[in-house]
Amino acid sequence: MKLKAPIKTALFSALIALGIASAQPALAADKTIRVGIMSGEDEDVWRAVAANAAKQGIKVKVTTFSDYTQPNEALAQHDLDANSFQHKPYLDAQINARHYDIVPVGFTYVQPIGLYSRKVKSVAELPQNAAIGVPNDPSNEGRALLLLQANGIIKLREGVGQLPTARDIASNPKHVQIKELDAGIVGRAIGDLDAAVVNTDWAIKAGIKIPQERIAQESVNGNPYRNFIAVNAKDAQAPWVKTLVQSYQQANVASAILTVYHGATLPAWDGAPQH
């Protein structure tokens, strides 16, 4: 039996629509998201994220870096779709310096920065003229100096905000010497210093014993240094962004964070387990 032309057209259109609909899951399954992270423990964390994302039809391809300045540049140049390594003060400093159009889209974890020493057991034991190492990038140096101020070692001038430098020290009763070093080096130099303020990930890489060698740590409550996943602003509302964030903010990822960082790094999204 021959079909009339209008019926044939309608049937053909319906088959085409069905074909498109049935092809959508395959297209979603082929979606690859390139994510930049720092090398080390985060690689284990992102294996759990990738497993979660795969169940949602997204393949996560991780690129590792050893230099904090590289992941944002790679994202801005569209060599990455997202990165996950930084907190807001760091991103703000990068945007101010390089004019990136990058935005945070979901919290990951917080790494309370610590003051470590192999020569003294407490802040009170720091000697006169103690040499204290701090990271030399703007946001982490500011964070380190604020930690020293919170523990009475120095006092900063009023109104410095979150990015003070050594030039902003207004009072230094013990005449401590601030040694500005690369974030990846300061932890390894701890044996040559009286104390050092070290980011948690670099402390672990440097073989610092956490918490045995920690003599001070910044507060976790209200901490402005929660890390997050970031994307280019034009991608912020893309459907894959929500899926990526949801794939991170899961119980198995929280467990991975607590395990690989030995409890020194805490999941930072709302409702995340802390132990």
Residue frames relative to the residue before (quaternion, step in Angstrom):
aa qw qx qy qz dx dy dz
M 1.0000 0.0000 0.0000 0.0000 0.00 0.00 0.00
K 0.3390 -0.7451 0.5416 0.1911 3.57 -0.87 0.97
L 0.3598 -0.7215 0.5528 0.2105 3.53 -1.06 0.83
K 0.4952 -0.6344 0.5021 0.3164 3.52 -1.10 0.74
A 0.6765 -0.5438 0.3226 0.3777 3.57 -1.14 0.72
P 0.6790 0.4864 -0.3289 0.4407 3.68 0.76 -0.87
I 0.6452 0.5178 -0.3186 0.4626 3.57 1.08 -0.81
K 0.6347 0.5286 -0.3223 0.4625 3.57 1.03 -0.88
T 0.6587 0.5164 -0.3095 0.4513 3.57 0.92 -0.89
A 0.6629 0.5067 -0.3010 0.4617 3.55 0.94 -0.91
L 0.6575 0.5100 -0.3042 0.4638 3.56 0.99 -0.91
F 0.6405 0.5284 -0.3161 0.4590 3.57 0.99 -0.87
S 0.6588 0.5090 -0.3058 0.4620 3.58 0.96 -0.90
A 0.6474 0.5241 -0.3159 0.4544 3.56 1.02 -0.83
L 0.6509 0.5127 -0.3076 0.4678 3.58 1.02 -0.83
I 0.6305 0.5248 -0.3307 0.4667 3.56 1.03 -0.80
A 0.6568 0.5131 -0.3045 0.4611 3.58 0.94 -0.94
L 0.6443 0.5194 -0.3122 0.4666 3.56 1.02 -0.87
G 0.6450 0.5303 -0.3139 0.4519 3.55 1.01 -0.84
I 0.6465 0.5079 -0.3114 0.4766 3.57 0.99 -0.86
A 0.6654 0.5122 -0.3109 0.4452 3.56 0.90 -0.93
S 0.6918 0.4737 -0.2883 0.4626 3.56 0.93 -0.91
A 0.6501 0.5238 -0.3231 0.4456 3.60 1.16 -0.50
Q 0.5292 0.6795 -0.4047 0.3073 3.61 1.13 -0.50
P 0.6512 0.4986 -0.3554 0.4485 3.66 0.83 -0.76
A 0.6397 0.5267 -0.3354 0.4482 3.60 0.99 -0.77
L 0.6444 0.5067 -0.3250 0.4716 3.56 1.01 -0.81
A 0.6454 0.5193 -0.3232 0.4575 3.58 0.97 -0.86
A 0.6548 0.5246 -0.3118 0.4459 3.56 1.00 -0.88
D 0.6812 0.4838 -0.2850 0.4697 3.57 1.16 -0.55
K 0.4734 0.6854 -0.4387 0.3370 3.61 1.26 -0.10
T 0.0814 -0.7978 0.5973 0.0116 3.57 -0.68 1.13
I 0.1420 -0.7787 0.6091 0.0498 3.55 -0.88 1.03
R 0.2460 -0.7788 0.5655 0.1147 3.56 -0.70 1.13
V 0.0393 -0.8223 0.5659 -0.0454 3.55 -0.56 1.22
G 0.2398 -0.7716 0.5757 0.1253 3.56 -0.89 0.96
I 0.0293 0.7831 -0.6188 0.0557 3.56 -0.92 0.98
M 0.5424 -0.5704 0.4784 0.3894 3.57 -1.29 0.09
S 0.5286 -0.6387 0.4545 0.3256 3.56 -1.05 0.76
G 0.5942 0.5691 -0.4262 0.3761 3.55 -1.19 0.56
E 0.8639 -0.1026 0.0778 0.4869 3.54 -1.10 -0.79
D 0.5994 0.5903 -0.3619 0.4016 3.59 1.05 -0.68
E 0.5594 0.6022 -0.3950 0.4104 3.58 1.15 -0.48
D 0.6478 0.4977 -0.3138 0.4839 3.59 1.04 -0.74
V 0.6291 0.5344 -0.3309 0.4574 3.57 1.00 -0.82
W 0.7262 0.4528 -0.2542 0.4506 3.56 0.84 -0.96
R 0.5176 0.5837 -0.4403 0.4445 3.59 1.20 -0.13
A 0.6470 0.4980 -0.3146 0.4842 3.57 1.04 -0.75
V 0.6281 0.5268 -0.3325 0.4663 3.59 1.02 -0.80
A 0.6623 0.5216 -0.3043 0.4436 3.57 0.88 -0.97
A 0.6350 0.5225 -0.3290 0.4644 3.59 1.01 -0.78
N 0.6491 0.5042 -0.3140 0.4753 3.59 1.01 -0.78
A 0.6716 0.5118 -0.2940 0.4478 3.57 0.92 -0.94
A 0.6123 0.5680 -0.3491 0.4249 3.59 1.02 -0.77
K 0.6387 0.5270 -0.3210 0.4598 3.57 1.09 -0.69
Q 0.7048 0.4235 -0.2431 0.5145 3.57 1.28 -0.42
G 0.6242 -0.5984 0.3213 0.3861 3.57 1.26 0.37
I 0.6313 0.5000 -0.3464 0.4811 3.59 1.20 0.42
K 0.2430 -0.7414 0.6088 0.1439 3.54 -1.00 0.90
V 0.2026 -0.7786 0.5855 0.0993 3.56 -0.77 1.05
K 0.1042 -0.7749 0.6225 0.0333 3.55 -0.78 1.11
V 0.1949 -0.8200 0.5335 0.0705 3.57 -0.45 1.25
T 0.1038 -0.7457 0.6553 0.0613 3.54 -1.10 0.87
T 0.2376 -0.7996 0.5390 0.1167 3.60 -0.76 1.02
F 0.1486 -0.7720 0.6154 0.0561 3.52 -1.22 0.72
S 0.2664 -0.7530 0.5755 0.1755 3.57 -1.25 0.41
D 0.6883 0.4031 -0.2458 0.5508 3.57 1.35 -0.05
Y 0.4728 -0.7180 0.4378 0.2632 3.58 -0.66 1.13
T 0.6632 0.5382 -0.3235 0.4072 3.62 1.05 -0.59
Q 0.6253 0.6167 -0.3265 0.3494 3.60 1.16 -0.46
P 0.6639 0.5422 -0.3550 0.3731 3.68 0.78 -0.82
N 0.6603 0.4871 -0.3310 0.4661 3.63 0.98 -0.66
E 0.6307 0.5197 -0.3408 0.4648 3.58 1.00 -0.72
A 0.6524 0.5084 -0.3113 0.4680 3.58 0.97 -0.86
L 0.6412 0.5103 -0.3202 0.4753 3.60 1.04 -0.74
A 0.6661 0.5060 -0.3023 0.4569 3.59 0.91 -0.91
Q 0.6999 0.4434 -0.2580 0.4970 3.58 1.12 -0.66
H 0.4514 -0.7217 0.4126 0.3242 3.59 1.37 0.11
D 0.3745 0.6754 -0.5264 0.3557 3.54 1.10 0.75
L 0.7301 0.2410 -0.1702 0.6164 3.56 1.36 -0.22
D 0.3981 -0.6797 0.5529 0.2716 3.56 -1.28 0.36
A 0.7864 -0.0004 0.0358 0.6167 3.57 1.20 -0.59
N 0.0883 -0.7637 0.6235 0.1418 3.53 -1.30 0.16
S 0.1423 -0.7821 0.6042 0.0547 3.55 -1.25 0.41
F 0.4505 0.6952 -0.4511 0.3321 3.57 -0.03 1.27
Q 0.7732 0.4057 -0.1463 0.4649 3.59 1.19 -0.44
H 0.3580 -0.6835 0.5881 0.2425 3.51 -1.41 0.25
K 0.7294 -0.4777 0.2785 0.4027 3.56 -1.30 0.29
P 0.6513 0.5016 -0.3568 0.4437 3.66 0.81 -0.74
Y 0.6386 0.5113 -0.3375 0.4656 3.59 1.03 -0.71
L 0.6621 0.4945 -0.3122 0.4687 3.59 0.89 -0.91
D 0.6302 0.5390 -0.3378 0.4452 3.59 0.96 -0.82
A 0.6570 0.5020 -0.3076 0.4708 3.58 0.98 -0.85
Q 0.6526 0.5146 -0.3068 0.4639 3.58 1.02 -0.81
I 0.6466 0.5076 -0.3154 0.4741 3.57 1.00 -0.83
N 0.6447 0.5267 -0.3166 0.4547 3.57 0.99 -0.84
A 0.7249 0.4391 -0.2404 0.4733 3.57 0.99 -0.86
R 0.8295 0.2399 -0.0719 0.4992 3.59 0.93 -0.90
H 0.3985 -0.7640 0.4401 0.2525 3.59 1.33 0.06
Y 0.2028 0.7866 -0.5497 0.1949 3.59 0.96 0.85
D 0.2667 -0.7196 0.6135 0.1860 3.56 -1.23 0.54
I 0.2935 0.7613 -0.4917 0.3041 3.53 0.70 1.25
V 0.0790 -0.8136 0.5759 0.0093 3.59 -0.95 0.88
P 0.4693 -0.6451 0.5157 0.3125 3.61 -1.19 0.54
V 0.1420 -0.8179 0.5538 0.0649 3.59 -1.05 0.74
G 0.8190 -0.0485 0.0286 0.5710 3.61 1.17 -0.18
F 0.4492 -0.7063 0.4789 0.2644 3.59 -0.87 0.97
T 0.2473 -0.7600 0.5872 0.1278 3.54 -1.21 0.67
Y 0.7517 -0.3010 0.2285 0.5406 3.60 0.29 -1.23
V 0.3059 -0.7116 0.5923 0.2220 3.54 -1.34 0.12
Q 0.1524 -0.7726 0.6132 0.0626 3.54 -1.02 0.89
P 0.2533 -0.7869 0.5390 0.1615 3.61 -0.03 1.21
I 0.3731 -0.7435 0.5069 0.2261 3.59 -0.58 1.14
G 0.1813 -0.8259 0.5302 0.0618 3.59 -0.98 0.81
L 0.3452 -0.6722 0.6094 0.2399 3.51 -1.33 0.41
Y 0.0719 -0.8263 0.5579 -0.0270 3.56 -0.60 1.20
S 0.0117 0.7966 -0.6043 0.0112 3.55 -1.18 0.58
R 0.2284 -0.7421 0.6115 0.1527 3.53 -1.23 0.61
K 0.6589 0.5137 -0.2973 0.4621 3.57 1.30 0.06
V 0.7829 0.1550 -0.1031 0.5936 3.59 1.16 -0.51
K 0.4374 -0.7180 0.4920 0.2259 3.54 -1.25 0.51
S 0.7917 0.1334 -0.0800 0.5907 3.58 1.25 -0.17
V 0.6527 -0.5003 0.3927 0.4116 3.56 -1.29 0.33
A 0.6356 0.5604 -0.3293 0.4167 3.58 0.98 -0.84
E 0.6784 0.5073 -0.2894 0.4456 3.60 1.13 -0.59
L 0.4424 0.6867 -0.4761 0.3257 3.62 1.21 -0.10
P 0.3788 -0.7613 0.4805 0.2146 3.61 -0.75 1.00
Q 0.6521 -0.4423 0.4192 0.4512 3.54 -1.33 0.07
N 0.8378 0.1605 -0.1507 0.4996 3.58 -1.10 0.80
A 0.2379 0.7916 -0.5272 0.1972 3.58 1.16 0.54
A 0.3335 -0.7150 0.5803 0.2020 3.56 -1.08 0.81
I 0.0238 -0.8069 0.5887 -0.0411 3.56 -0.62 1.20
G 0.2847 -0.7720 0.5496 0.1446 3.56 -0.70 1.12
V 0.0240 -0.7754 0.6310 0.0102 3.55 -1.11 0.76
P 0.5652 -0.5689 0.4487 0.3945 3.64 -1.14 0.46
N 0.3900 -0.7678 0.4666 0.2018 3.60 -1.00 0.76
D 0.5278 0.5897 -0.4543 0.4090 3.64 1.17 0.09
P 0.6729 -0.5773 0.2707 0.3750 3.60 -0.96 0.86
S 0.7303 0.4396 -0.2837 0.4392 3.60 0.68 -0.99
N 0.7114 0.4509 -0.2769 0.4625 3.60 0.91 -0.83
E 0.5957 0.5224 -0.3785 0.4785 3.59 1.11 -0.49
G 0.6351 0.5238 -0.3270 0.4640 3.57 0.97 -0.82
R 0.6466 0.5251 -0.3033 0.4627 3.54 0.97 -0.91
A 0.6555 0.5183 -0.2996 0.4602 3.58 1.00 -0.87
L 0.6768 0.4894 -0.2948 0.4642 3.58 0.92 -0.89
L 0.6251 0.5229 -0.3360 0.4722 3.58 1.07 -0.69
L 0.6232 0.5228 -0.3350 0.4756 3.59 1.09 -0.67
L 0.6479 0.5039 -0.3207 0.4727 3.59 0.96 -0.84
Q 0.6406 0.5113 -0.3264 0.4709 3.59 1.02 -0.75
A 0.6506 0.5354 -0.3169 0.4355 3.59 0.92 -0.89
N 0.7342 0.3871 -0.2163 0.5141 3.56 1.20 -0.55
G 0.5915 -0.6521 0.3334 0.3372 3.57 1.24 0.50
I 0.4452 0.7051 -0.4531 0.3152 3.58 1.21 0.23
I 0.7744 0.0280 0.0030 0.6321 3.57 1.08 -0.80
K 0.2105 -0.7226 0.6251 0.2067 3.53 -1.36 0.00
L 0.2904 -0.7663 0.5549 0.1434 3.55 -0.88 1.00
R 0.5790 -0.5742 0.4364 0.3803 3.55 -1.17 0.49
E 0.6315 -0.5614 0.3893 0.3666 3.54 -1.19 0.55
G 0.8402 0.2742 -0.1792 0.4321 3.55 -1.20 0.64
V 0.3988 0.7406 -0.4730 0.2622 3.61 1.14 0.38
G 0.3688 -0.7427 0.4900 0.2691 3.60 1.17 -0.35
Q 0.7390 -0.4161 0.3094 0.4302 3.55 -1.17 -0.68
L 0.7263 0.4140 -0.2435 0.4918 3.60 1.22 -0.03
P 0.1521 0.7947 -0.5745 0.1234 3.62 0.70 0.96
T 0.2359 -0.7240 0.6236 0.1768 3.54 -1.33 0.33
A 0.7180 -0.4272 0.3147 0.4504 3.56 -1.31 0.10
R 0.6068 0.5685 -0.3521 0.4297 3.60 1.15 -0.52
D 0.6499 0.5231 -0.3086 0.4569 3.58 1.27 -0.31
I 0.4494 0.6764 -0.4688 0.3475 3.60 1.24 0.14
A 0.2001 -0.8102 0.5456 0.0759 3.56 -0.61 1.19
S 0.7941 0.0821 -0.0285 0.6016 3.58 1.14 -0.62
N 0.0082 0.7976 -0.5983 0.0763 3.55 -0.89 1.01
P 0.1347 -0.8715 0.4640 0.0842 3.60 0.57 1.18
K 0.7341 0.3779 -0.2365 0.5121 3.60 1.08 -0.61
H 0.3834 -0.7489 0.4602 0.2837 3.57 1.33 0.08
V 0.1499 0.8074 -0.5537 0.1382 3.57 0.95 0.88
Q 0.3483 -0.7204 0.5651 0.2010 3.54 -1.15 0.69
I 0.2473 -0.7770 0.5650 0.1258 3.56 -0.62 1.14
K 0.1258 -0.7941 0.5940 0.0273 3.57 -0.63 1.18
E 0.1905 -0.8012 0.5607 0.0855 3.58 -0.40 1.23
L 0.0502 0.8070 -0.5781 0.1095 3.55 -0.57 1.24
D 0.6359 -0.5042 0.4107 0.4157 3.56 -1.23 0.38
A 0.6054 -0.6066 0.3797 0.3485 3.57 -1.00 0.87
G 0.6974 0.4711 -0.2730 0.4660 3.58 1.07 -0.70
I 0.6837 0.4833 -0.2708 0.4749 3.58 1.26 -0.30
V 0.5937 0.6308 -0.3758 0.3292 3.57 0.97 -0.84
G 0.6614 0.5065 -0.3164 0.4538 3.60 0.96 -0.75
R 0.6745 0.4940 -0.2904 0.4655 3.57 1.02 -0.79
A 0.6619 0.4996 -0.2978 0.4729 3.58 1.25 -0.39
I 0.3628 0.7832 -0.4616 0.2047 3.59 1.26 -0.03
G 0.6304 0.5543 -0.3394 0.4244 3.60 1.05 -0.66
D 0.7020 0.4370 -0.2540 0.5017 3.58 1.20 -0.50
L 0.6787 0.4539 -0.2633 0.5139 3.57 1.32 -0.04
D 0.5295 -0.5889 0.4807 0.3764 3.56 -1.26 0.24
A 0.7711 -0.1044 0.0811 0.6229 3.56 1.18 -0.64
A 0.1030 -0.7917 0.5991 0.0611 3.56 -1.24 0.36
V 0.3080 -0.7029 0.6085 0.2018 3.52 -1.11 0.79
V 0.0163 0.8307 -0.5472 0.1013 3.55 -0.49 1.25
N 0.4802 -0.6329 0.5260 0.3034 3.56 -1.04 0.82
T 0.6286 -0.5908 0.3509 0.3643 3.57 -1.00 0.82
D 0.6800 0.4923 -0.3212 0.4382 3.61 0.80 -0.91
W 0.6808 0.4672 -0.2922 0.4825 3.59 0.98 -0.81
A 0.5870 0.5650 -0.3724 0.4444 3.61 1.09 -0.56
I 0.6541 0.5009 -0.3052 0.4776 3.56 0.99 -0.86
K 0.6722 0.5004 -0.2981 0.4570 3.58 0.91 -0.91
A 0.6873 0.4788 -0.2761 0.4713 3.58 1.12 -0.67
G 0.5154 -0.6705 0.4017 0.3512 3.57 1.27 -0.01
I 0.3536 0.7207 -0.5134 0.3033 3.59 1.19 0.45
K 0.3906 -0.7262 0.5180 0.2275 3.55 -0.93 0.89
I 0.0883 -0.7848 0.6134 0.0030 3.53 -0.59 1.25
P 0.6193 -0.2681 -0.7375 0.0239 1.67 -1.56 1.95
Q 0.3495 0.7974 -0.4602 0.1738 3.62 1.26 -0.02
E 0.7694 0.3450 -0.1883 0.5036 3.61 0.99 -0.80
R 0.5150 0.6334 -0.4191 0.3973 3.59 1.26 0.18
I 0.1351 -0.8091 0.5689 0.0587 3.58 -0.76 1.04
A 0.7833 0.0328 -0.0599 0.6179 3.60 1.29 -0.09
Q 0.0329 -0.7855 0.6180 0.0015 3.56 -1.21 0.57
E 0.5011 -0.6510 0.4713 0.3208 3.56 -1.03 0.75
S 0.6145 -0.5676 0.4098 0.3637 3.55 -1.23 0.54
V 0.4094 -0.6980 0.5324 0.2485 3.57 -1.11 0.69
N 0.6423 0.5426 -0.3240 0.4336 3.59 0.99 -0.83
G 0.8398 0.0929 -0.1049 0.5245 3.56 -0.82 1.06
N 0.3128 0.7851 -0.4888 0.2164 3.57 1.21 0.34
P 0.3230 -0.7739 0.5109 0.1892 3.63 -0.69 1.04
Y 0.6447 0.5643 -0.3023 0.4179 3.56 1.30 -0.13
R 0.2499 0.7590 -0.5550 0.2311 3.57 1.01 0.75
N 0.3910 -0.7180 0.5296 0.2260 3.56 -0.90 0.93
F 0.0839 -0.8075 0.5834 0.0245 3.56 -1.23 0.43
I 0.5042 -0.5551 0.5473 0.3715 3.50 -1.42 0.09
A 0.0918 -0.8010 0.5910 0.0264 3.58 -0.93 0.91
V 0.0822 -0.7761 0.6244 0.0311 3.55 -1.22 0.65
N 0.6054 -0.4879 0.4474 0.4420 3.55 -1.28 0.08
A 0.6155 -0.6070 0.3554 0.3556 3.58 -0.95 0.92
K 0.6502 0.5390 -0.3283 0.4231 3.60 0.97 -0.78
D 0.6977 0.4563 -0.2682 0.4827 3.61 1.21 -0.43
A 0.4108 0.7740 -0.4386 0.1992 3.60 1.23 -0.29
Q 0.7564 0.3677 -0.2032 0.5014 3.61 1.04 -0.73
A 0.3922 0.7255 -0.4820 0.2959 3.59 1.23 0.15
P 0.5795 -0.6224 0.3881 0.3551 3.64 -0.91 0.83
W 0.6441 0.5443 -0.3414 0.4151 3.61 0.96 -0.75
V 0.5730 0.5950 -0.3832 0.4131 3.60 1.15 -0.54
K 0.6595 0.5002 -0.3047 0.4712 3.57 0.89 -0.92
T 0.6528 0.5130 -0.3111 0.4625 3.58 0.98 -0.85
L 0.6457 0.5202 -0.3200 0.4583 3.59 0.97 -0.84
V 0.6642 0.4963 -0.3052 0.4685 3.58 0.89 -0.92
Q 0.6590 0.5026 -0.3103 0.4657 3.58 0.92 -0.88
S 0.6344 0.5322 -0.3284 0.4543 3.58 1.08 -0.71
Y 0.6521 0.4913 -0.3107 0.4866 3.58 1.16 -0.57
Q 0.7535 0.4226 -0.2221 0.4520 3.56 0.77 -1.02
Q 0.3996 0.6966 -0.4756 0.3590 3.53 0.66 1.22
A 0.6624 -0.5430 0.3485 0.3806 3.56 -1.21 0.55
N 0.6623 0.5066 -0.3315 0.4413 3.62 0.94 -0.77
V 0.6266 0.5108 -0.3371 0.4826 3.59 1.14 -0.58
A 0.6139 0.5366 -0.3412 0.4678 3.60 1.01 -0.79
S 0.6475 0.5172 -0.3092 0.4665 3.58 0.98 -0.87
A 0.6465 0.5174 -0.3180 0.4618 3.59 0.99 -0.84
I 0.6308 0.5377 -0.3285 0.4528 3.59 0.99 -0.86
L 0.6976 0.4758 -0.2758 0.4592 3.57 0.80 -1.01
T 0.6665 0.5108 -0.3001 0.4526 3.58 1.07 -0.73
V 0.7569 0.4175 -0.2469 0.4379 3.59 0.61 -1.09
Y 0.7244 0.3822 -0.2426 0.5199 3.60 1.18 -0.50
H 0.4569 -0.7358 0.4164 0.2764 3.57 1.28 0.41
G 0.6970 -0.4976 0.2632 0.4442 3.57 1.05 0.81
A 0.5528 0.6249 -0.3901 0.3895 3.62 1.27 0.01
T 0.7082 0.3183 -0.2197 0.5906 3.58 1.34 -0.15
L 0.1797 -0.8256 0.5326 0.0491 3.56 -0.85 1.00
P 0.5216 -0.6023 0.4913 0.3520 3.62 -1.02 0.72
A 0.2216 -0.8455 0.4820 0.0605 3.60 -0.80 1.01
W 0.5369 0.6086 -0.4452 0.3783 3.62 1.13 0.06
D 0.6618 -0.5215 0.3613 0.3994 3.55 -1.22 0.53
G 0.8287 0.2026 -0.1730 0.4923 3.54 -0.87 1.01
A 0.4452 0.7009 -0.4592 0.3157 3.61 1.24 0.06
P 0.4939 -0.6425 0.4870 0.3257 3.62 -1.05 0.73
Q 0.2899 -0.7867 0.5283 0.1341 3.58 -1.01 0.83
H 0.7801 0.1688 -0.1304 0.5881 3.59 1.24 0.14
